[in-house]
Amino acid sequence: MPSDRRILMNQDLNNDGKVTMQEKILAALASYGRHFLGAAIALYMTGNTDPGDLIKGGIAACLPVILKALNPNENSFGFTKTQA
């Protein structure tokens, strides 16, 4: 099984064999949340407790995920090429 298909199957939340747009959106939001919280917690643990800096760090951590979503060659979520 190709890795792209395995990733899509993990996003099948209701186990019906299909991945709906809602499931793709939830997977993307979960990814954004993990990255945001990871960066914010790491900054907080260094002693930086300024909320503005924590938010900026979280946003910066989400940028690679946003770029992944904008890449048409990435099949896990985001804009995809249509099959002719």
PLY file of the C-alpha trace (Angstrom):
ply
format ascii 1.0
element vertex 84
property float x
property float y
property float z
element edge 83
property int vertex1
property int vertex2
end_header
0.00 0.00 0.00
1.52 3.38 -0.97
2.32 5.72 1.89
-0.15 8.35 0.59
-3.00 5.84 0.81
-1.96 4.78 4.31
-2.04 8.43 5.45
-5.50 8.88 3.95
-6.80 5.71 5.57
-5.68 6.98 8.98
-7.89 10.03 8.44
-10.99 7.86 7.85
-12.67 8.70 11.15
-15.91 6.80 10.63
-14.18 3.76 9.02
-16.36 3.73 5.92
-13.40 3.40 3.54
-13.72 6.98 2.30
-12.18 10.20 3.54
-14.64 13.09 3.46
-13.73 16.75 3.21
-14.74 17.20 6.86
-12.28 14.48 7.89
-9.52 16.16 5.88
-10.28 19.51 7.52
-10.24 17.94 10.99
-6.90 16.26 10.24
-5.44 19.57 9.07
-6.73 21.43 12.14
-5.30 18.76 14.42
-1.93 19.17 12.73
-2.07 22.97 13.11
-3.00 22.59 16.78
-0.15 20.18 17.54
2.40 22.45 15.91
1.02 25.60 17.56
0.92 24.09 21.05
4.34 22.50 20.68
5.97 25.82 19.84
4.05 27.76 22.51
4.94 25.22 25.21
8.60 25.20 24.15
8.75 29.00 24.37
6.99 28.99 27.73
9.44 26.43 29.11
12.34 28.73 28.25
10.87 31.35 30.58
9.25 33.53 27.93
5.73 34.12 29.25
4.79 37.07 27.03
1.48 36.06 25.37
2.37 37.95 22.19
5.59 36.01 21.80
3.84 32.70 22.47
1.25 33.45 19.78
3.93 34.54 17.29
5.89 31.36 17.97
2.79 29.25 17.49
1.97 30.96 14.20
5.54 30.50 12.99
5.30 26.79 13.80
2.13 26.49 11.69
3.67 28.03 8.57
5.30 24.77 7.34
1.95 23.00 7.70
0.24 25.77 5.72
2.88 25.46 2.99
2.27 21.70 2.93
-1.46 22.30 2.47
-0.81 24.70 -0.42
1.43 22.18 -2.22
-0.66 20.52 -4.99
1.64 17.46 -4.93
0.81 16.72 -1.27
-2.03 14.21 -1.09
-2.61 14.01 2.66
-4.57 17.28 2.82
-4.76 20.58 1.07
-5.19 21.55 -2.53
-4.70 18.56 -4.79
-4.36 18.08 -8.53
-7.42 16.71 -10.24
-7.01 13.38 -11.99
-7.81 13.58 -15.71
0 1
1 2
2 3
3 4
4 5
5 6
6 7
7 8
8 9
9 10
10 11
11 12
12 13
13 14
14 15
15 16
16 17
17 18
18 19
19 20
20 21
21 22
22 23
23 24
24 25
25 26
26 27
27 28
28 29
29 30
30 31
31 32
32 33
33 34
34 35
35 36
36 37
37 38
38 39
39 40
40 41
41 42
42 43
43 44
44 45
45 46
46 47
47 48
48 49
49 50
50 51
51 52
52 53
53 54
54 55
55 56
56 57
57 58
58 59
59 60
60 61
61 62
62 63
63 64
64 65
65 66
66 67
67 68
68 69
69 70
70 71
71 72
72 73
73 74
74 75
75 76
76 77
77 78
78 79
79 80
80 81
81 82
82 83
